[in-house]
Amino acid sequence: MSRTVDDLYEGFRIFVFVLPQGDDQWSATSEVERDGAEGVETFQKFGGPCPGRTAEEARLAVLADTRHKIDNVLAEPC
């Protein structure tokens, strides 16, 4: 399965997964990747789950959540 980058933010590639939840509701989650000193670092289940009435609403919500979490990671590096 190939993945398509949904957004680039602060050096992170964001991948969004949107699934129907029934009752005309949707849920989105995300993974992020960045290039590190030892190769590609992948952070699974990074953002979400974020609900929405449409797939696009859920996608936009998880992108906002993911960007916020990336900002937190960059503010407090290990």
PDB file of N, CA, C, O and CB in Angstrom:
ATOM      1  N   MET A   1       0.843  -1.173   0.000  1.00  0.00           N
ATOM      2  CA  MET A   1       0.000   0.000   0.000  1.00  0.00           C
ATOM      3  C   MET A   1       0.890   1.238   0.000  1.00  0.00           C
ATOM      4  O   MET A   1       1.775   1.378   0.844  1.00  0.00           O
ATOM      5  CB  MET A   1      -0.960  -0.003   1.217  1.00  0.00           C
ATOM      6  N   SER A   2       0.649   2.126  -0.949  1.00  0.00           N
ATOM      7  CA  SER A   2       1.431   3.352  -0.982  1.00  0.00           C
ATOM      8  C   SER A   2       0.683   4.436  -0.214  1.00  0.00           C
ATOM      9  O   SER A   2      -0.545   4.429  -0.123  1.00  0.00           O
ATOM     10  CB  SER A   2       1.711   3.798  -2.444  1.00  0.00           C
ATOM     11  N   ARG A   3       1.450   5.357   0.329  1.00  0.00           N
ATOM     12  CA  ARG A   3       0.865   6.446   1.095  1.00  0.00           C
ATOM     13  C   ARG A   3       1.171   7.762   0.391  1.00  0.00           C
ATOM     14  O   ARG A   3       2.196   7.904  -0.277  1.00  0.00           O
ATOM     15  CB  ARG A   3       1.402   6.457   2.554  1.00  0.00           C
ATOM     16  N   THR A   4       0.281   8.698   0.550  1.00  0.00           N
ATOM     17  CA  THR A   4       0.462  10.020  -0.020  1.00  0.00           C
ATOM     18  C   THR A   4       0.565  11.017   1.123  1.00  0.00           C
ATOM     19  O   THR A   4      -0.235  10.999   2.058  1.00  0.00           O
ATOM     20  CB  THR A   4      -0.702  10.386  -0.987  1.00  0.00           C
ATOM     21  N   VAL A   5       1.555  11.879   1.030  1.00  0.00           N
ATOM     22  CA  VAL A   5       1.733  12.911   2.048  1.00  0.00           C
ATOM     23  C   VAL A   5       0.578  13.902   1.938  1.00  0.00           C
ATOM     24  O   VAL A   5       0.329  14.454   0.867  1.00  0.00           O
ATOM     25  CB  VAL A   5       3.112  13.634   1.888  1.00  0.00           C
ATOM     26  N   ASP A   6      -0.131  14.127   3.055  1.00  0.00           N
ATOM     27  CA  ASP A   6      -1.238  15.079   3.080  1.00  0.00           C
ATOM     28  C   ASP A   6      -0.768  16.490   3.371  1.00  0.00           C
ATOM     29  O   ASP A   6      -1.409  17.458   2.961  1.00  0.00           O
ATOM     30  CB  ASP A   6      -2.262  14.662   4.108  1.00  0.00           C
ATOM     31  N   ASP A   7       0.361  16.616   4.085  1.00  0.00           N
ATOM     32  CA  ASP A   7       0.851  17.942   4.442  1.00  0.00           C
ATOM     33  C   ASP A   7       2.313  17.822   4.857  1.00  0.00           C
ATOM     34  O   ASP A   7       2.750  16.776   5.338  1.00  0.00           O
ATOM     35  CB  ASP A   7      -0.007  18.575   5.584  1.00  0.00           C
ATOM     36  N   LEU A   8       3.055  18.895   4.665  1.00  0.00           N
ATOM     37  CA  LEU A   8       4.410  19.035   5.201  1.00  0.00           C
ATOM     38  C   LEU A   8       4.368  20.157   6.215  1.00  0.00           C
ATOM     39  O   LEU A   8       3.868  21.244   5.925  1.00  0.00           O
ATOM     40  CB  LEU A   8       5.472  19.321   4.066  1.00  0.00           C
ATOM     41  N   TYR A   9       4.895  19.900   7.412  1.00  0.00           N
ATOM     42  CA  TYR A   9       4.859  20.912   8.461  1.00  0.00           C
ATOM     43  C   TYR A   9       6.113  20.793   9.312  1.00  0.00           C
ATOM     44  O   TYR A   9       6.363  19.755   9.925  1.00  0.00           O
ATOM     45  CB  TYR A   9       3.586  20.767   9.335  1.00  0.00           C
ATOM     46  N   GLU A  10       6.897  21.861   9.346  1.00  0.00           N
ATOM     47  CA  GLU A  10       8.101  21.928  10.185  1.00  0.00           C
ATOM     48  C   GLU A  10       9.032  20.718   9.979  1.00  0.00           C
ATOM     49  O   GLU A  10       9.621  20.216  10.936  1.00  0.00           O
ATOM     50  CB  GLU A  10       7.697  22.021  11.657  1.00  0.00           C
ATOM     51  N   GLY A  11       9.157  20.262   8.737  1.00  0.00           N
ATOM     52  CA  GLY A  11      10.035  19.136   8.427  1.00  0.00           C
ATOM     53  C   GLY A  11       9.403  17.767   8.622  1.00  0.00           C
ATOM     54  O   GLY A  11      10.063  16.752   8.401  1.00  0.00           O
ATOM     55  N   PHE A  12       8.150  17.716   9.029  1.00  0.00           N
ATOM     56  CA  PHE A  12       7.417  16.456   9.220  1.00  0.00           C
ATOM     57  C   PHE A  12       6.495  16.220   8.030  1.00  0.00           C
ATOM     58  O   PHE A  12       5.830  17.142   7.559  1.00  0.00           O
ATOM     59  CB  PHE A  12       6.600  16.479  10.548  1.00  0.00           C
ATOM     60  N   ARG A  13       6.461  15.005   7.557  1.00  0.00           N
ATOM     61  CA  ARG A  13       5.489  14.588   6.550  1.00  0.00           C
ATOM     62  C   ARG A  13       4.287  14.019   7.296  1.00  0.00           C
ATOM     63  O   ARG A  13       4.441  13.133   8.137  1.00  0.00           O
ATOM     64  CB  ARG A  13       6.102  13.531   5.544  1.00  0.00           C
ATOM     65  N   ILE A  14       3.101  14.519   6.996  1.00  0.00           N
ATOM     66  CA  ILE A  14       1.889  14.088   7.687  1.00  0.00           C
ATOM     67  C   ILE A  14       1.051  13.226   6.748  1.00  0.00           C
ATOM     68  O   ILE A  14       0.765  13.613   5.615  1.00  0.00           O
ATOM     69  CB  ILE A  14       1.070  15.311   8.189  1.00  0.00           C
ATOM     70  N   PHE A  15       0.667  12.060   7.238  1.00  0.00           N
ATOM     71  CA  PHE A  15      -0.192  11.131   6.508  1.00  0.00           C
ATOM     72  C   PHE A  15      -1.505  11.002   7.284  1.00  0.00           C
ATOM     73  O   PHE A  15      -1.493  10.721   8.482  1.00  0.00           O
ATOM     74  CB  PHE A  15       0.505   9.727   6.322  1.00  0.00           C
ATOM     75  N   VAL A  16      -2.619  11.203   6.615  1.00  0.00           N
ATOM     76  CA  VAL A  16      -3.928  11.168   7.260  1.00  0.00           C
ATOM     77  C   VAL A  16      -4.701   9.939   6.797  1.00  0.00           C
ATOM     78  O   VAL A  16      -4.675   9.573   5.622  1.00  0.00           O
ATOM     79  CB  VAL A  16      -4.726  12.457   6.955  1.00  0.00           C
ATOM     80  N   PHE A  17      -5.386   9.314   7.742  1.00  0.00           N
ATOM     81  CA  PHE A  17      -6.239   8.159   7.473  1.00  0.00           C
ATOM     82  C   PHE A  17      -7.647   8.509   7.925  1.00  0.00           C
ATOM     83  O   PHE A  17      -7.864   8.805   9.100  1.00  0.00           O
ATOM     84  CB  PHE A  17      -5.714   6.868   8.196  1.00  0.00           C
ATOM     85  N   VAL A  18      -8.614   8.479   6.998  1.00  0.00           N
ATOM     86  CA  VAL A  18     -10.003   8.838   7.299  1.00  0.00           C
ATOM     87  C   VAL A  18     -10.887   7.617   7.062  1.00  0.00           C
ATOM     88  O   VAL A  18     -10.818   6.979   6.011  1.00  0.00           O
ATOM     89  CB  VAL A  18     -10.478  10.049   6.426  1.00  0.00           C
ATOM     90  N   LEU A  19     -11.718   7.303   8.054  1.00  0.00           N
ATOM     91  CA  LEU A  19     -12.599   6.135   7.967  1.00  0.00           C
ATOM     92  C   LEU A  19     -14.031   6.511   8.328  1.00  0.00           C
ATOM     93  O   LEU A  19     -14.257   7.337   9.213  1.00  0.00           O
ATOM     94  CB  LEU A  19     -12.098   5.010   8.891  1.00  0.00           C
ATOM     95  N   PRO A  20     -15.004   5.899   7.635  1.00  0.00           N
ATOM     96  CA  PRO A  20     -16.400   6.128   8.022  1.00  0.00           C
ATOM     97  C   PRO A  20     -16.695   5.430   9.342  1.00  0.00           C
ATOM     98  O   PRO A  20     -16.163   4.357   9.627  1.00  0.00           O
ATOM     99  CB  PRO A  20     -17.366   5.627   6.921  1.00  0.00           C
ATOM    100  N   GLN A  21     -17.553   6.058  10.145  1.00  0.00           N
ATOM    101  CA  GLN A  21     -17.901   5.505  11.455  1.00  0.00           C
ATOM    102  C   GLN A  21     -19.373   5.136  11.563  1.00  0.00           C
ATOM    103  O   GLN A  21     -19.823   4.753  12.643  1.00  0.00           O
ATOM    104  CB  GLN A  21     -17.550   6.493  12.542  1.00  0.00           C
ATOM    105  N   GLY A  22     -20.131   5.236  10.491  1.00  0.00           N
ATOM    106  CA  GLY A  22     -21.564   4.973  10.539  1.00  0.00           C
ATOM    107  C   GLY A  22     -22.314   6.230  10.939  1.00  0.00           C
ATOM    108  O   GLY A  22     -21.714   7.197  11.408  1.00  0.00           O
ATOM    109  N   ASP A  23     -23.618   6.215  10.755  1.00  0.00           N
ATOM    110  CA  ASP A  23     -24.461   7.372  11.078  1.00  0.00           C
ATOM    111  C   ASP A  23     -23.926   8.653  10.445  1.00  0.00           C
ATOM    112  O   ASP A  23     -24.010   9.726  11.042  1.00  0.00           O
ATOM    113  CB  ASP A  23     -24.561   7.547  12.594  1.00  0.00           C
ATOM    114  N   ASP A  24     -23.375   8.538   9.231  1.00  0.00           N
ATOM    115  CA  ASP A  24     -22.832   9.694   8.499  1.00  0.00           C
ATOM    116  C   ASP A  24     -21.749  10.439   9.274  1.00  0.00           C
ATOM    117  O   ASP A  24     -21.627  11.658   9.148  1.00  0.00           O
ATOM    118  CB  ASP A  24     -23.949  10.654   8.159  1.00  0.00           C
ATOM    119  N   GLN A  25     -20.976   9.731  10.060  1.00  0.00           N
ATOM    120  CA  GLN A  25     -19.862  10.315  10.807  1.00  0.00           C
ATOM    121  C   GLN A  25     -18.544   9.742  10.273  1.00  0.00           C
ATOM    122  O   GLN A  25     -18.509   8.639   9.726  1.00  0.00           O
ATOM    123  CB  GLN A  25     -20.008  10.036  12.340  1.00  0.00           C
ATOM    124  N   TRP A  26     -17.483  10.499  10.438  1.00  0.00           N
ATOM    125  CA  TRP A  26     -16.147  10.100   9.994  1.00  0.00           C
ATOM    126  C   TRP A  26     -15.158  10.283  11.132  1.00  0.00           C
ATOM    127  O   TRP A  26     -15.398  11.055  12.060  1.00  0.00           O
ATOM    128  CB  TRP A  26     -15.706  10.916   8.753  1.00  0.00           C
ATOM    129  N   SER A  27     -14.038   9.561  11.052  1.00  0.00           N
ATOM    130  CA  SER A  27     -12.971   9.690  12.038  1.00  0.00           C
ATOM    131  C   SER A  27     -11.638   9.692  11.298  1.00  0.00           C
ATOM    132  O   SER A  27     -11.446   8.941  10.342  1.00  0.00           O
ATOM    133  CB  SER A  27     -13.028   8.535  13.098  1.00  0.00           C
ATOM    134  N   ALA A  28     -10.721  10.546  11.750  1.00  0.00           N
ATOM    135  CA  ALA A  28      -9.410  10.648  11.111  1.00  0.00           C
ATOM    136  C   ALA A  28      -8.301  10.528  12.147  1.00  0.00           C
ATOM    137  O   ALA A  28      -8.423  11.018  13.269  1.00  0.00           O
ATOM    138  CB  ALA A  28      -9.282  11.975  10.346  1.00  0.00           C
ATOM    139  N   THR A  29      -7.220   9.871  11.751  1.00  0.00           N
ATOM    140  CA  THR A  29      -6.009   9.779  12.548  1.00  0.00           C
ATOM    141  C   THR A  29      -4.827  10.127  11.641  1.00  0.00           C
ATOM    142  O   THR A  29      -4.980  10.244  10.425  1.00  0.00           O
ATOM    143  CB  THR A  29      -5.847   8.350  13.183  1.00  0.00           C
ATOM    144  N   SER A  30      -3.658  10.288  12.240  1.00  0.00           N
ATOM    145  CA  SER A  30      -2.494  10.609  11.418  1.00  0.00           C
ATOM    146  C   SER A  30      -1.246   9.906  11.920  1.00  0.00           C
ATOM    147  O   SER A  30      -1.144   9.497  13.077  1.00  0.00           O
ATOM    148  CB  SER A  30      -2.264  12.110  11.388  1.00  0.00           C
ATOM    149  N   GLU A  31      -0.308   9.786  11.001  1.00  0.00           N
ATOM    150  CA  GLU A  31       1.063   9.375  11.296  1.00  0.00           C
ATOM    151  C   GLU A  31       1.955  10.479  10.766  1.00  0.00           C
ATOM    152  O   GLU A  31       1.581  11.196   9.838  1.00  0.00           O
ATOM    153  CB  GLU A  31       1.422   7.968  10.654  1.00  0.00           C
ATOM    154  N   VAL A  32       3.140  10.619  11.356  1.00  0.00           N
ATOM    155  CA  VAL A  32       4.102  11.584  10.836  1.00  0.00           C
ATOM    156  C   VAL A  32       5.455  10.910  10.663  1.00  0.00           C
ATOM    157  O   VAL A  32       5.784   9.939  11.344  1.00  0.00           O
ATOM    158  CB  VAL A  32       4.219  12.810  11.773  1.00  0.00           C
ATOM    159  N   GLU A  33       6.221  11.454   9.736  1.00  0.00           N
ATOM    160  CA  GLU A  33       7.593  10.999   9.498  1.00  0.00           C
ATOM    161  C   GLU A  33       8.477  12.223   9.370  1.00  0.00           C
ATOM    162  O   GLU A  33       8.039  13.293   8.945  1.00  0.00           O
ATOM    163  CB  GLU A  33       7.690  10.099   8.218  1.00  0.00           C
ATOM    164  N   ARG A  34       9.732  12.038   9.749  1.00  0.00           N
ATOM    165  CA  ARG A  34      10.752  13.047   9.470  1.00  0.00           C
ATOM    166  C   ARG A  34      12.070  12.341   9.281  1.00  0.00           C
ATOM    167  O   ARG A  34      12.275  11.230   9.770  1.00  0.00           O
ATOM    168  CB  ARG A  34      10.844  14.106  10.609  1.00  0.00           C
ATOM    169  N   ASP A  35      12.955  12.992   8.571  1.00  0.00           N
ATOM    170  CA  ASP A  35      14.284  12.442   8.364  1.00  0.00           C
ATOM    171  C   ASP A  35      15.124  12.754   9.590  1.00  0.00           C
ATOM    172  O   ASP A  35      15.248  13.909   9.996  1.00  0.00           O
ATOM    173  CB  ASP A  35      14.940  13.012   7.073  1.00  0.00           C
ATOM    174  N   GLY A  36      15.706  11.695  10.183  1.00  0.00           N
ATOM    175  CA  GLY A  36      16.545  11.851  11.357  1.00  0.00           C
ATOM    176  C   GLY A  36      17.970  11.437  11.054  1.00  0.00           C
ATOM    177  O   GLY A  36      18.292  11.058   9.928  1.00  0.00           O
ATOM    178  N   ALA A  37      18.811  11.511  12.053  1.00  0.00           N
ATOM    179  CA  ALA A  37      20.224  11.164  11.891  1.00  0.00           C
ATOM    180  C   ALA A  37      20.412   9.698  11.519  1.00  0.00           C
ATOM    181  O   ALA A  37      21.379   9.347  10.843  1.00  0.00           O
ATOM    182  CB  ALA A  37      20.988  11.471  13.169  1.00  0.00           C
ATOM    183  N   GLU A  38      19.493   8.841  11.957  1.00  0.00           N
ATOM    184  CA  GLU A  38      19.607   7.408  11.691  1.00  0.00           C
ATOM    185  C   GLU A  38      18.591   6.923  10.663  1.00  0.00           C
ATOM    186  O   GLU A  38      18.264   5.737  10.630  1.00  0.00           O
ATOM    187  CB  GLU A  38      19.436   6.630  12.976  1.00  0.00           C
ATOM    188  N   GLY A  39      18.093   7.820   9.830  1.00  0.00           N
ATOM    189  CA  GLY A  39      17.117   7.454   8.810  1.00  0.00           C
ATOM    190  C   GLY A  39      15.760   8.075   9.110  1.00  0.00           C
ATOM    191  O   GLY A  39      15.656   9.055   9.847  1.00  0.00           O
ATOM    192  N   VAL A  40      14.734   7.489   8.529  1.00  0.00           N
ATOM    193  CA  VAL A  40      13.382   8.025   8.681  1.00  0.00           C
ATOM    194  C   VAL A  40      12.814   7.633  10.042  1.00  0.00           C
ATOM    195  O   VAL A  40      12.825   6.461  10.420  1.00  0.00           O
ATOM    196  CB  VAL A  40      12.461   7.519   7.545  1.00  0.00           C
ATOM    197  N   GLU A  41      12.319   8.628  10.771  1.00  0.00           N
ATOM    198  CA  GLU A  41      11.621   8.388  12.037  1.00  0.00           C
ATOM    199  C   GLU A  41      10.125   8.430  11.754  1.00  0.00           C
ATOM    200  O   GLU A  41       9.633   9.376  11.139  1.00  0.00           O
ATOM    201  CB  GLU A  41      12.026   9.448  13.136  1.00  0.00           C
ATOM    202  N   THR A  42       9.402   7.410  12.199  1.00  0.00           N
ATOM    203  CA  THR A  42       7.958   7.349  11.998  1.00  0.00           C
ATOM    204  C   THR A  42       7.268   7.354  13.353  1.00  0.00           C
ATOM    205  O   THR A  42       7.648   6.613  14.260  1.00  0.00           O
ATOM    206  CB  THR A  42       7.558   6.092  11.180  1.00  0.00           C
ATOM    207  N   PHE A  43       6.259   8.190  13.478  1.00  0.00           N
ATOM    208  CA  PHE A  43       5.462   8.269  14.697  1.00  0.00           C
ATOM    209  C   PHE A  43       4.042   7.845  14.332  1.00  0.00           C
ATOM    210  O   PHE A  43       3.305   8.610  13.710  1.00  0.00           O
ATOM    211  CB  PHE A  43       5.493   9.722  15.325  1.00  0.00           C
ATOM    212  N   GLN A  44       3.660   6.633  14.714  1.00  0.00           N
ATOM    213  CA  GLN A  44       2.340   6.112  14.389  1.00  0.00           C
ATOM    214  C   GLN A  44       1.302   6.588  15.402  1.00  0.00           C
ATOM    215  O   GLN A  44       1.623   6.890  16.551  1.00  0.00           O
ATOM    216  CB  GLN A  44       2.369   4.584  14.338  1.00  0.00           C
ATOM    217  N   LYS A  45       0.060   6.646  14.950  1.00  0.00           N
ATOM    218  CA  LYS A  45      -1.065   7.086  15.800  1.00  0.00           C
ATOM    219  C   LYS A  45      -0.729   8.405  16.489  1.00  0.00           C
ATOM    220  O   LYS A  45      -0.955   8.565  17.688  1.00  0.00           O
ATOM    221  CB  LYS A  45      -1.408   6.005  16.862  1.00  0.00           C
ATOM    222  N   PHE A  46      -0.194   9.337  15.727  1.00  0.00           N
ATOM    223  CA  PHE A  46       0.295  10.594  16.286  1.00  0.00           C
ATOM    224  C   PHE A  46      -0.842  11.573  16.570  1.00  0.00           C
ATOM    225  O   PHE A  46      -0.894  12.167  17.648  1.00  0.00           O
ATOM    226  CB  PHE A  46       1.299  11.231  15.338  1.00  0.00           C
ATOM    227  N   GLY A  47      -1.745  11.743  15.621  1.00  0.00           N
ATOM    228  CA  GLY A  47      -2.846  12.686  15.794  1.00  0.00           C
ATOM    229  C   GLY A  47      -4.187  11.989  15.772  1.00  0.00           C
ATOM    230  O   GLY A  47      -4.363  10.970  15.103  1.00  0.00           O
ATOM    231  N   GLY A  48      -5.138  12.549  16.515  1.00  0.00           N
ATOM    232  CA  GLY A  48      -6.500  12.020  16.520  1.00  0.00           C
ATOM    233  C   GLY A  48      -6.685  10.948  17.570  1.00  0.00           C
ATOM    234  O   GLY A  48      -5.829  10.752  18.433  1.00  0.00           O
ATOM    235  N   PRO A  49      -7.802  10.261  17.490  1.00  0.00           N
ATOM    236  CA  PRO A  49      -8.793  10.340  16.417  1.00  0.00           C
ATOM    237  C   PRO A  49      -9.624  11.606  16.534  1.00  0.00           C
ATOM    238  O   PRO A  49      -9.944  12.063  17.632  1.00  0.00           O
ATOM    239  CB  PRO A  49      -9.704   9.113  16.435  1.00  0.00           C
ATOM    240  N   CYS A  50      -9.967  12.161  15.379  1.00  0.00           N
ATOM    241  CA  CYS A  50     -10.779  13.365  15.311  1.00  0.00           C
ATOM    242  C   CYS A  50     -12.048  13.068  14.521  1.00  0.00           C
ATOM    243  O   CYS A  50     -11.976  12.608  13.382  1.00  0.00           O
ATOM    244  CB  CYS A  50      -9.987  14.534  14.669  1.00  0.00           C
ATOM    245  N   PRO A  51     -13.200  13.326  15.113  1.00  0.00           N
ATOM    246  CA  PRO A  51     -14.458  13.052  14.423  1.00  0.00           C
ATOM    247  C   PRO A  51     -14.843  14.206  13.500  1.00  0.00           C
ATOM    248  O   PRO A  51     -14.349  15.326  13.627  1.00  0.00           O
ATOM    249  CB  PRO A  51     -15.575  12.794  15.439  1.00  0.00           C
ATOM    250  N   GLY A  52     -15.742  13.893  12.568  1.00  0.00           N
ATOM    251  CA  GLY A  52     -16.291  14.923  11.694  1.00  0.00           C
ATOM    252  C   GLY A  52     -17.573  14.453  11.051  1.00  0.00           C
ATOM    253  O   GLY A  52     -17.826  13.254  10.940  1.00  0.00           O
ATOM    254  N   ARG A  53     -18.378  15.407  10.630  1.00  0.00           N
ATOM    255  CA  ARG A  53     -19.622  15.053   9.934  1.00  0.00           C
ATOM    256  C   ARG A  53     -19.352  14.658   8.492  1.00  0.00           C
ATOM    257  O   ARG A  53     -20.154  13.969   7.861  1.00  0.00           O
ATOM    258  CB  ARG A  53     -20.612  16.220   9.977  1.00  0.00           C
ATOM    259  N   THR A  54     -18.193  15.112   7.971  1.00  0.00           N
ATOM    260  CA  THR A  54     -17.760  14.730   6.626  1.00  0.00           C
ATOM    261  C   THR A  54     -16.312  14.250   6.717  1.00  0.00           C
ATOM    262  O   THR A  54     -15.618  14.500   7.703  1.00  0.00           O
ATOM    263  CB  THR A  54     -17.902  15.930   5.611  1.00  0.00           C
ATOM    264  N   ALA A  55     -15.875  13.558   5.669  1.00  0.00           N
ATOM    265  CA  ALA A  55     -14.484  13.108   5.637  1.00  0.00           C
ATOM    266  C   ALA A  55     -13.533  14.303   5.657  1.00  0.00           C
ATOM    267  O   ALA A  55     -12.499  14.259   6.325  1.00  0.00           O
ATOM    268  CB  ALA A  55     -14.225  12.242   4.389  1.00  0.00           C
ATOM    269  N   GLU A  56     -13.871  15.365   4.934  1.00  0.00           N
ATOM    270  CA  GLU A  56     -13.016  16.548   4.893  1.00  0.00           C
ATOM    271  C   GLU A  56     -12.944  17.247   6.252  1.00  0.00           C
ATOM    272  O   GLU A  56     -11.876  17.713   6.649  1.00  0.00           O
ATOM    273  CB  GLU A  56     -13.524  17.522   3.836  1.00  0.00           C
ATOM    274  N   GLU A  57     -14.058  17.324   6.963  1.00  0.00           N
ATOM    275  CA  GLU A  57     -14.063  17.932   8.290  1.00  0.00           C
ATOM    276  C   GLU A  57     -13.167  17.153   9.246  1.00  0.00           C
ATOM    277  O   GLU A  57     -12.417  17.754  10.014  1.00  0.00           O
ATOM    278  CB  GLU A  57     -15.491  18.002   8.843  1.00  0.00           C
ATOM    279  N   ALA A  58     -13.233  15.840   9.210  1.00  0.00           N
ATOM    280  CA  ALA A  58     -12.381  15.003  10.055  1.00  0.00           C
ATOM    281  C   ALA A  58     -10.910  15.165   9.663  1.00  0.00           C
ATOM    282  O   ALA A  58     -10.038  15.244  10.529  1.00  0.00           O
ATOM    283  CB  ALA A  58     -12.804  13.520   9.950  1.00  0.00           C
ATOM    284  N   ARG A  59     -10.641  15.212   8.360  1.00  0.00           N
ATOM    285  CA  ARG A  59      -9.269  15.366   7.869  1.00  0.00           C
ATOM    286  C   ARG A  59      -8.676  16.689   8.333  1.00  0.00           C
ATOM    287  O   ARG A  59      -7.543  16.726   8.813  1.00  0.00           O
ATOM    288  CB  ARG A  59      -9.231  15.279   6.335  1.00  0.00           C
ATOM    289  N   LEU A  60      -9.431  17.773   8.194  1.00  0.00           N
ATOM    290  CA  LEU A  60      -8.938  19.085   8.625  1.00  0.00           C
ATOM    291  C   LEU A  60      -8.718  19.135  10.130  1.00  0.00           C
ATOM    292  O   LEU A  60      -7.764  19.758  10.597  1.00  0.00           O
ATOM    293  CB  LEU A  60      -9.916  20.180   8.210  1.00  0.00           C
ATOM    294  N   ALA A  61      -9.587  18.487  10.889  1.00  0.00           N
ATOM    295  CA  ALA A  61      -9.444  18.468  12.353  1.00  0.00           C
ATOM    296  C   ALA A  61      -8.180  17.728  12.765  1.00  0.00           C
ATOM    297  O   ALA A  61      -7.458  18.184  13.652  1.00  0.00           O
ATOM    298  CB  ALA A  61     -10.673  17.812  13.009  1.00  0.00           C
ATOM    299  N   VAL A  62      -7.903  16.592  12.133  1.00  0.00           N
ATOM    300  CA  VAL A  62      -6.706  15.835  12.525  1.00  0.00           C
ATOM    301  C   VAL A  62      -5.436  16.552  12.056  1.00  0.00           C
ATOM    302  O   VAL A  62      -4.400  16.444  12.713  1.00  0.00           O
ATOM    303  CB  VAL A  62      -6.755  14.400  11.942  1.00  0.00           C
ATOM    304  N   LEU A  63      -5.492  17.273  10.947  1.00  0.00           N
ATOM    305  CA  LEU A  63      -4.323  18.053  10.534  1.00  0.00           C
ATOM    306  C   LEU A  63      -4.013  19.145  11.559  1.00  0.00           C
ATOM    307  O   LEU A  63      -2.850  19.365  11.898  1.00  0.00           O
ATOM    308  CB  LEU A  63      -4.556  18.679   9.142  1.00  0.00           C
ATOM    309  N   ALA A  64      -5.040  19.825  12.050  1.00  0.00           N
ATOM    310  CA  ALA A  64      -4.834  20.856  13.079  1.00  0.00           C
ATOM    311  C   ALA A  64      -4.275  20.237  14.359  1.00  0.00           C
ATOM    312  O   ALA A  64      -3.360  20.786  14.973  1.00  0.00           O
ATOM    313  CB  ALA A  64      -6.159  21.596  13.381  1.00  0.00           C
ATOM    314  N   ASP A  65      -4.831  19.090  14.760  1.00  0.00           N
ATOM    315  CA  ASP A  65      -4.363  18.388  15.960  1.00  0.00           C
ATOM    316  C   ASP A  65      -2.903  17.962  15.794  1.00  0.00           C
ATOM    317  O   ASP A  65      -2.104  18.099  16.721  1.00  0.00           O
ATOM    318  CB  ASP A  65      -5.252  17.153  16.251  1.00  0.00           C
ATOM    319  N   THR A  66      -2.564  17.456  14.635  1.00  0.00           N
ATOM    320  CA  THR A  66      -1.204  16.980  14.369  1.00  0.00           C
ATOM    321  C   THR A  66      -0.211  18.134  14.373  1.00  0.00           C
ATOM    322  O   THR A  66       0.871  18.017  14.949  1.00  0.00           O
ATOM    323  CB  THR A  66      -1.145  16.242  13.025  1.00  0.00           C
ATOM    324  N   ARG A  67      -0.566  19.249  13.736  1.00  0.00           N
ATOM    325  CA  ARG A  67       0.334  20.416  13.746  1.00  0.00           C
ATOM    326  C   ARG A  67       0.572  20.905  15.178  1.00  0.00           C
ATOM    327  O   ARG A  67       1.696  21.260  15.535  1.00  0.00           O
ATOM    328  CB  ARG A  67      -0.254  21.564  12.884  1.00  0.00           C
ATOM    329  N   HIS A  68      -0.466  20.923  15.980  1.00  0.00           N
ATOM    330  CA  HIS A  68      -0.334  21.338  17.382  1.00  0.00           C
ATOM    331  C   HIS A  68       0.621  20.402  18.138  1.00  0.00           C
ATOM    332  O   HIS A  68       1.464  20.862  18.908  1.00  0.00           O
ATOM    333  CB  HIS A  68      -1.723  21.357  18.074  1.00  0.00           C
ATOM    334  N   LYS A  69       0.486  19.103  17.915  1.00  0.00           N
ATOM    335  CA  LYS A  69       1.368  18.136  18.591  1.00  0.00           C
ATOM    336  C   LYS A  69       2.800  18.260  18.105  1.00  0.00           C
ATOM    337  O   LYS A  69       3.733  18.102  18.893  1.00  0.00           O
ATOM    338  CB  LYS A  69       0.869  16.704  18.367  1.00  0.00           C
ATOM    339  N   ILE A  70       2.994  18.540  16.817  1.00  0.00           N
ATOM    340  CA  ILE A  70       4.354  18.765  16.301  1.00  0.00           C
ATOM    341  C   ILE A  70       4.962  19.994  16.970  1.00  0.00           C
ATOM    342  O   ILE A  70       6.129  19.976  17.360  1.00  0.00           O
ATOM    343  CB  ILE A  70       4.340  18.940  14.752  1.00  0.00           C
ATOM    344  N   ASP A  71       4.176  21.058  17.103  1.00  0.00           N
ATOM    345  CA  ASP A  71       4.674  22.260  17.796  1.00  0.00           C
ATOM    346  C   ASP A  71       5.121  21.917  19.209  1.00  0.00           C
ATOM    347  O   ASP A  71       6.143  22.421  19.673  1.00  0.00           O
ATOM    348  CB  ASP A  71       3.588  23.358  17.837  1.00  0.00           C
ATOM    349  N   ASN A  72       4.367  21.065  19.898  1.00  0.00           N
ATOM    350  CA  ASN A  72       4.735  20.645  21.258  1.00  0.00           C
ATOM    351  C   ASN A  72       6.032  19.849  21.266  1.00  0.00           C
ATOM    352  O   ASN A  72       6.868  20.042  22.149  1.00  0.00           O
ATOM    353  CB  ASN A  72       3.612  19.810  21.880  1.00  0.00           C
ATOM    354  N   VAL A  73       6.211  18.960  20.300  1.00  0.00           N
ATOM    355  CA  VAL A  73       7.444  18.168  20.209  1.00  0.00           C
ATOM    356  C   VAL A  73       8.636  19.099  19.981  1.00  0.00           C
ATOM    357  O   VAL A  73       9.681  18.933  20.609  1.00  0.00           O
ATOM    358  CB  VAL A  73       7.345  17.113  19.062  1.00  0.00           C
ATOM    359  N   LEU A  74       8.485  20.061  19.099  1.00  0.00           N
ATOM    360  CA  LEU A  74       9.590  20.984  18.790  1.00  0.00           C
ATOM    361  C   LEU A  74       9.887  21.924  19.958  1.00  0.00           C
ATOM    362  O   LEU A  74      11.029  22.348  20.137  1.00  0.00           O
ATOM    363  CB  LEU A  74       9.258  21.807  17.537  1.00  0.00           C
ATOM    364  N   ALA A  75       8.875  22.248  20.746  1.00  0.00           N
ATOM    365  CA  ALA A  75       9.065  23.132  21.900  1.00  0.00           C
ATOM    366  C   ALA A  75       9.802  22.445  23.039  1.00  0.00           C
ATOM    367  O   ALA A  75      10.480  23.098  23.833  1.00  0.00           O
ATOM    368  CB  ALA A  75       7.726  23.637  22.396  1.00  0.00           C
ATOM    369  N   GLU A  76       9.665  21.108  23.118  1.00  0.00           N
ATOM    370  CA  GLU A  76      10.283  20.344  24.202  1.00  0.00           C
ATOM    371  C   GLU A  76      11.074  19.164  23.638  1.00  0.00           C
ATOM    372  O   GLU A  76      10.703  18.012  23.864  1.00  0.00           O
ATOM    373  CB  GLU A  76       9.212  19.846  25.195  1.00  0.00           C
ATOM    374  N   PRO A  77      12.155  19.434  22.912  1.00  0.00           N
ATOM    375  CA  PRO A  77      12.931  18.319  22.349  1.00  0.00           C
ATOM    376  C   PRO A  77      13.579  17.476  23.442  1.00  0.00           C
ATOM    377  O   PRO A  77      13.922  17.971  24.516  1.00  0.00           O
ATOM    378  CB  PRO A  77      14.009  18.848  21.399  1.00  0.00           C
ATOM    379  N   CYS A  78      13.733  16.213  23.144  1.00  0.00           N
ATOM    380  CA  CYS A  78      14.345  15.289  24.123  1.00  0.00           C
ATOM    381  C   CYS A  78      15.833  15.467  24.172  1.00  0.00           C
ATOM    382  O   CYS A  78      16.513  14.779  24.934  1.00  0.00           O
ATOM    383  CB  CYS A  78      14.017  13.836  23.788  1.00  0.00           C
TER     384      CYS A  78
END
